[in-house]
Amino acid sequence: DQQVKQNSPSLSVQEGRISILNCDYTNSMFDYFLWYKKYPAEGPTFLISISSIKDKNEDGRFTVFLNKSAKHLSLHIVPSQPGDSAVYFCAASVDSSYKLIFGSGTRLLVRP
Amino acid sequence: ETGVTQTPRHLVMGMTNKKSLKCEQHLGHNAMYWYKQSAKKPLELMFVYNFKEQTENNSVPSRFSPECPNSSHLFLHLHTLQPEDSALYLCASSQELAGVFRYNEQFFGPGTRLTVL
């Protein structure tokens, strides 16, 4: 059974609007969470992370929110740009380990 | 070359073939990883090498055999694979401190798309 779930396989958003990508997890021992972005024919690249001691981390247009009680995290992209069109993976680890557990990804399409 | 490179980018092989996937990192890192991504499934960690020593074998069948001759190169030797082994195989590297193997940003290669007939 998947410990990290991205229930929306795809999302389409108008340029300039907010994109919200969601991720749910089941393992309460997870204490470090990451988002990776993947373009076609390229490997995933790290985007942003958050430790379980925080509930928000912001980096430019990207903000990750963590709700530990709901075992839920989300990635907000504001404003969305066509270049943000990619597959976004959520990942988590226990004790900030190198051993990442990934979700299956959400494909984001930002329409011009 | 920069970053993490993988060759070949695409590979088609029969179930009786023996082939190898190659990964090279040009980042001066000392930890390297093999991941597998099957269609519509999450990335799964297969093997981890830290300072050339294997530190993780995530219950991977023996038909997959990793080799890490130095901290810049990682191979995945394949033999008698099954069609269900068809997937994208991704290599990654990270910089780890000796004796403290925690998460540090992993840099991924573009992957090898493997098809087993």
Interface residues (C-beta under 8 A of the other chain):
Chain A: Q2 V4 P9 Y32 Y36 A41 E42 G43 P44 T45 F46 F89 A91 S93 D95 S96 S97 Y98 K99 L100 I101 F102 G103 S104 G105
Chain B: V4 A31 Y33 K40 K41 P42 L43 E44 L45 V48 E56 L90 A92 S94 E96 F101 R102 Y103 N104 E105 Q106 F107 F108 G109 P110 G111
